[in-house]
Amino acid sequence: MLKIEHLTKSFGEKKAVDDLSLEINRGEIYGFIGHNGAGKTTTLKSVCGIQSFDGGEITLDGISITADPISFKKQIAYIPDNPDLYDFMTGIKYLNFIADIFGVSEKEREEKIKKYAGIFELTDDLNEPISAYSHGMKQKLAIISAWLHSPRLIIMDEPFVGLDPKASHSLKEMMREVCDAGGAIFFSTHVLEVAEKLCNKVAIIKNGKLIKSGTMEEVKGDESLETVFLELEAEK
């Protein structure tokens, strides 16, 4: 499904991502972990076409993000770690704006907005301006908008930050539903307990380099993911 091949990105003298290769398949929830500044966000932004890169290739079912970015982006959704929404819009106007961009029919968008706003207990707030939303409410709105066009791949950067326990549980269920329907999830997180319980596969990045990846069992063995991560971080 998603192939990242020899991805390289530098900022001046610093290599933020160094020859990174990963493959995410249908039905997988793929966790991406690493310390602050390890290269996670740069990788995710490169996959989405937000960040240019110096070398390598990123494809989704053979479609290149550089050669055919529109076709690529139609099939994905991206939720950044700090959703930058249009504060002057109301919640419902923002959702309709996103639905318009992706060509979601009136019937489909109404059904999905009703469903997901209900799940996140945001229904009564959709007519309020986004400027009045808390961080958690903005995060919920961004999640709803990402699910509107039934993307095949959903990319998320620290999606659980700011969510209350009930909303976090709902998001995990929604992630599983995407994968059960043949889609995939690629997300970064610092909450290693969540990654360990939720992910089929995981990749650990350090200083821009991929240092370990595979199924959860292959990566952690008989230890906890936290223990493995800390051991790898301690290595020079």
The 8 nearest C-alpha neighbors of each residue, nearest first, counted from 0:
[[1, 60, 24, 59, 23, 25, 2, 22],
 [2, 0, 59, 23, 22, 58, 60, 24],
 [1, 3, 22, 58, 57, 21, 4, 59],
 [2, 4, 57, 20, 21, 56, 22, 6],
 [3, 5, 20, 56, 55, 6, 2, 57],
 [4, 6, 18, 55, 19, 20, 7, 3],
 [7, 5, 55, 19, 18, 4, 54, 56],
 [8, 6, 17, 54, 16, 18, 53, 55],
 [7, 9, 52, 16, 53, 15, 14, 17],
 [10, 8, 14, 15, 13, 11, 12, 16],
 [9, 11, 13, 12, 14, 15, 8, 16],
 [10, 12, 13, 9, 14, 15, 8, 53],
 [11, 13, 10, 14, 9, 15, 8, 16],
 [14, 12, 10, 9, 11, 15, 8, 16],
 [15, 13, 9, 16, 8, 17, 10, 207],
 [14, 16, 207, 38, 9, 8, 13, 17],
 [17, 15, 207, 7, 8, 14, 38, 208],
 [16, 18, 7, 207, 208, 19, 14, 15],
 [19, 17, 5, 6, 7, 16, 20, 208],
 [18, 20, 5, 6, 17, 209, 208, 4],
 [21, 19, 4, 3, 5, 6, 18, 22],
 [22, 20, 3, 2, 4, 23, 19, 1],
 [21, 23, 2, 1, 3, 24, 20, 0],
 [24, 22, 1, 0, 2, 21, 27, 29],
 [25, 23, 0, 27, 26, 22, 1, 183],
 [26, 24, 183, 182, 181, 27, 0, 178],
 [25, 27, 178, 181, 183, 182, 179, 24],
 [28, 26, 183, 25, 29, 24, 199, 178],
 [27, 29, 184, 198, 199, 183, 185, 30],
 [28, 30, 185, 200, 201, 198, 27, 184],
 [31, 29, 201, 186, 187, 198, 194, 185],
 [32, 30, 187, 202, 186, 201, 203, 188],
 [33, 31, 203, 187, 188, 202, 204, 30],
 [32, 34, 204, 203, 37, 205, 35, 39],
 [33, 35, 37, 36, 205, 32, 204, 189],
 [34, 36, 37, 33, 38, 39, 189, 205],
 [35, 37, 38, 34, 206, 39, 15, 33],
 [36, 38, 206, 205, 207, 34, 35, 33],
 [39, 37, 207, 15, 41, 36, 16, 40],
 [40, 38, 42, 41, 37, 43, 187, 33],
 [39, 41, 43, 42, 38, 44, 156, 187],
 [42, 40, 44, 38, 39, 43, 45, 50],
 [43, 41, 45, 39, 40, 44, 38, 46],
 [42, 44, 40, 46, 45, 41, 39, 47],
 [45, 43, 47, 49, 50, 41, 46, 42],
 [46, 44, 50, 42, 48, 47, 43, 49],
 [45, 47, 43, 44, 48, 42, 57, 64],
 [48, 46, 44, 45, 49, 43, 77, 72],
 [47, 49, 45, 50, 46, 44, 64, 51],
 [50, 48, 44, 47, 45, 51, 46, 43],
 [49, 51, 45, 44, 48, 52, 41, 47],
 [52, 50, 45, 49, 48, 53, 8, 44],
 [53, 51, 8, 54, 7, 50, 45, 6],
 [52, 54, 8, 7, 51, 9, 55, 6],
 [55, 53, 7, 6, 52, 8, 56, 5],
 [54, 56, 6, 5, 4, 7, 57, 53],
 [55, 57, 4, 3, 6, 58, 5, 54],
 [58, 56, 3, 2, 63, 64, 4, 46],
 [57, 59, 63, 62, 2, 61, 1, 64],
 [60, 58, 1, 62, 61, 0, 2, 63],
 [61, 59, 0, 62, 58, 1, 2, 63],
 [60, 62, 59, 58, 63, 0, 1, 2],
 [63, 61, 58, 59, 60, 71, 67, 64],
 [64, 62, 58, 66, 65, 67, 57, 61],
 [63, 65, 68, 67, 71, 66, 57, 58],
 [66, 64, 63, 68, 67, 48, 57, 56],
 [65, 67, 63, 64, 68, 62, 69, 71],
 [68, 66, 63, 64, 69, 70, 65, 71],
 [67, 69, 64, 71, 70, 65, 72, 66],
 [70, 68, 72, 71, 67, 73, 64, 74],
 [71, 69, 73, 72, 68, 67, 74, 62],
 [72, 70, 68, 69, 73, 64, 74, 62],
 [71, 73, 69, 75, 74, 70, 68, 47],
 [74, 72, 70, 71, 75, 69, 101, 150],
 [73, 75, 150, 72, 151, 71, 152, 70],
 [76, 74, 152, 150, 72, 153, 73, 151],
 [75, 77, 153, 145, 150, 154, 152, 78],
 [78, 76, 154, 155, 153, 79, 145, 75],
 [77, 79, 155, 156, 154, 141, 80, 82],
 [80, 78, 156, 81, 82, 155, 77, 157],
 [81, 79, 156, 157, 82, 158, 78, 155],
 [80, 82, 79, 83, 138, 78, 156, 134],
 [83, 81, 79, 84, 80, 138, 141, 78],
 [84, 82, 81, 85, 79, 86, 137, 141],
 [83, 85, 82, 86, 137, 129, 141, 93],
 [84, 86, 87, 88, 83, 129, 93, 130],
 [85, 87, 130, 129, 88, 84, 128, 89],
 [86, 88, 85, 128, 130, 129, 89, 84],
 [89, 87, 86, 128, 85, 92, 93, 129],
 [88, 90, 128, 127, 92, 129, 126, 91],
 [89, 91, 125, 93, 92, 129, 126, 128],
 [90, 92, 125, 94, 93, 89, 126, 95],
 [93, 91, 95, 89, 94, 90, 88, 96],
 [92, 94, 96, 90, 91, 95, 88, 89],
 [95, 93, 91, 97, 96, 92, 144, 98],
 [94, 96, 98, 92, 97, 93, 99, 91],
 [95, 97, 93, 99, 94, 98, 92, 100],
 [98, 96, 100, 94, 99, 95, 93, 144],
 [99, 97, 95, 103, 101, 96, 100, 102],
 [100, 98, 102, 96, 97, 101, 95, 103],
 [101, 99, 97, 98, 102, 96, 103, 95],
 [102, 100, 98, 99, 103, 148, 97, 73],
 [101, 103, 99, 100, 98, 104, 148, 97],
 [102, 104, 98, 101, 148, 108, 99, 107],
 [105, 103, 107, 106, 108, 102, 98, 99],
 [106, 104, 108, 107, 109, 103, 98, 110],
 [105, 107, 109, 104, 108, 110, 103, 111],
 [108, 106, 110, 104, 109, 105, 111, 103],
 [107, 109, 111, 105, 110, 106, 112, 104],
 [110, 108, 112, 106, 107, 111, 113, 105],
 [111, 109, 107, 113, 108, 112, 114, 106],
 [112, 110, 114, 108, 113, 109, 115, 107],
 [111, 113, 109, 115, 114, 116, 110, 108],
 [114, 112, 110, 111, 116, 115, 117, 109],
 [115, 113, 111, 117, 112, 116, 110, 118],
 [114, 116, 118, 117, 112, 113, 111, 143],
 [117, 115, 121, 122, 119, 113, 118, 112],
 [118, 116, 120, 115, 114, 119, 122, 113],
 [117, 119, 115, 116, 120, 114, 169, 121],
 [118, 120, 116, 121, 117, 166, 115, 139],
 [121, 119, 117, 118, 116, 122, 123, 115],
 [120, 122, 116, 124, 119, 123, 117, 125],
 [121, 123, 116, 124, 125, 120, 117, 113],
 [122, 124, 121, 125, 126, 120, 127, 116],
 [125, 123, 127, 121, 122, 126, 90, 132],
 [124, 126, 90, 91, 127, 122, 123, 89],
 [127, 125, 89, 124, 90, 91, 128, 123],
 [126, 128, 89, 124, 125, 90, 129, 131],
 [129, 127, 89, 130, 88, 131, 87, 90],
 [128, 130, 86, 132, 131, 89, 90, 88],
 [129, 131, 86, 128, 132, 87, 88, 85],
 [130, 132, 129, 128, 133, 127, 86, 89],
 [133, 131, 129, 130, 136, 137, 134, 128],
 [132, 134, 136, 135, 137, 131, 130, 129],
 [135, 133, 137, 136, 138, 161, 132, 81],
 [134, 136, 161, 138, 162, 133, 137, 139],
 [137, 135, 139, 133, 138, 134, 132, 140],
 [138, 136, 140, 134, 139, 135, 132, 141],
 [137, 139, 135, 141, 136, 140, 134, 142],
 [138, 140, 136, 142, 137, 141, 143, 135],
 [141, 139, 137, 143, 142, 138, 144, 136],
 [142, 140, 144, 138, 139, 143, 137, 145],
 [143, 141, 139, 145, 140, 144, 138, 146],
 [142, 144, 140, 146, 145, 141, 115, 139],
 [145, 143, 141, 147, 142, 146, 94, 140],
 [146, 144, 142, 76, 143, 147, 141, 77],
 [145, 147, 143, 144, 149, 148, 142, 150],
 [148, 146, 144, 145, 149, 111, 108, 143],
 [147, 149, 150, 146, 103, 101, 98, 145],
 [150, 148, 146, 147, 151, 145, 74, 177],
 [151, 149, 75, 74, 152, 148, 76, 153],
 [150, 152, 182, 74, 75, 183, 149, 153],
 [151, 153, 75, 183, 150, 182, 184, 154],
 [154, 152, 76, 184, 75, 77, 185, 150],
 [153, 155, 77, 185, 186, 184, 76, 78],
 [154, 156, 186, 78, 77, 158, 79, 157],
 [155, 157, 80, 187, 79, 158, 186, 78],
 [156, 158, 188, 80, 187, 159, 160, 155],
 [159, 157, 156, 160, 155, 80, 78, 188],
 [158, 160, 162, 157, 167, 161, 188, 170],
 [161, 159, 162, 158, 157, 80, 135, 138],
 [160, 162, 135, 159, 134, 163, 138, 158],
 [163, 161, 135, 159, 160, 166, 167, 164],
 [162, 164, 166, 165, 167, 161, 135, 159],
 [165, 163, 167, 166, 168, 162, 169, 159],
 [166, 164, 168, 167, 163, 169, 162, 119],
 [165, 167, 169, 163, 168, 164, 162, 119],
 [168, 166, 164, 170, 169, 165, 162, 159],
 [167, 169, 165, 171, 166, 170, 164, 172],
 [168, 170, 166, 172, 167, 171, 173, 165],
 [171, 169, 173, 167, 172, 168, 174, 166],
 [172, 170, 174, 168, 173, 169, 167, 175],
 [173, 171, 169, 175, 170, 174, 176, 168],
 [172, 174, 170, 176, 175, 171, 169, 177],
 [175, 173, 171, 177, 176, 172, 170, 178],
 [174, 176, 178, 172, 173, 177, 179, 171],
 [175, 177, 179, 173, 174, 178, 180, 172],
 [178, 176, 182, 180, 174, 175, 179, 173],
 [177, 179, 26, 182, 181, 183, 175, 180],
 [178, 180, 176, 181, 177, 26, 175, 182],
 [181, 179, 177, 178, 182, 176, 26, 175],
 [182, 180, 178, 26, 25, 179, 177, 183],
 [183, 181, 151, 178, 25, 177, 26, 152],
 [182, 184, 152, 27, 178, 25, 26, 28],
 [183, 185, 28, 153, 152, 29, 154, 27],
 [186, 184, 29, 154, 30, 28, 153, 155],
 [187, 185, 155, 30, 154, 156, 31, 184],
 [186, 188, 31, 156, 157, 32, 30, 155],
 [187, 189, 157, 190, 32, 31, 186, 156],
 [188, 190, 191, 32, 187, 157, 33, 34],
 [191, 189, 188, 193, 192, 194, 159, 157],
 [190, 192, 194, 193, 189, 225, 195, 224],
 [191, 193, 195, 194, 190, 196, 225, 224],
 [194, 192, 191, 196, 195, 190, 197, 198],
 [195, 193, 191, 197, 198, 192, 196, 30],
 [194, 196, 192, 193, 197, 198, 191, 224],
 [197, 195, 193, 194, 198, 192, 191, 199],
 [196, 198, 194, 195, 193, 199, 28, 171],
 [197, 199, 28, 200, 194, 29, 30, 195],
 [200, 198, 28, 27, 214, 215, 29, 197],
 [201, 199, 214, 29, 215, 198, 213, 30],
 [200, 202, 30, 29, 212, 31, 213, 215],
 [203, 201, 212, 31, 211, 30, 32, 204],
 [202, 204, 32, 211, 33, 210, 209, 31],
 [205, 203, 209, 33, 208, 210, 37, 207],
 [204, 206, 37, 208, 207, 33, 209, 210],
 [207, 205, 37, 208, 38, 204, 15, 36],
 [206, 208, 16, 38, 15, 17, 37, 205],
 [209, 207, 17, 205, 204, 206, 210, 19],
 [208, 210, 204, 211, 19, 203, 205, 207],
 [209, 211, 204, 203, 208, 205, 212, 202],
 [210, 212, 203, 202, 209, 218, 213, 204],
 [213, 211, 202, 201, 218, 203, 210, 214],
 [214, 212, 200, 217, 201, 218, 215, 202],
 [213, 215, 200, 217, 216, 199, 218, 201],
 [214, 216, 200, 218, 217, 199, 201, 219],
 [215, 217, 220, 214, 219, 218, 221, 213],
 [218, 216, 214, 215, 220, 213, 219, 212],
 [219, 217, 215, 216, 213, 220, 212, 214],
 [218, 220, 224, 222, 216, 217, 227, 223],
 [221, 219, 216, 222, 217, 218, 215, 223],
 [222, 220, 219, 223, 216, 224, 217, 218],
 [223, 221, 219, 220, 226, 224, 227, 225],
 [224, 222, 226, 225, 219, 227, 221, 195],
 [223, 225, 227, 219, 226, 228, 195, 191],
 [224, 226, 228, 223, 227, 191, 229, 192],
 [225, 227, 223, 229, 224, 228, 230, 222],
 [228, 226, 230, 224, 225, 229, 219, 231],
 [227, 229, 225, 231, 230, 226, 224, 232],
 [230, 228, 232, 226, 231, 227, 233, 225],
 [229, 231, 227, 233, 232, 228, 226, 234],
 [232, 230, 228, 234, 233, 229, 227, 210],
 [231, 233, 229, 230, 234, 228, 205, 235],
 [234, 232, 230, 231, 229, 235, 228, 227],
 [233, 235, 231, 232, 230, 229, 228, 205],
 [234, 233, 232, 231, 205, 230, 206, 210]]
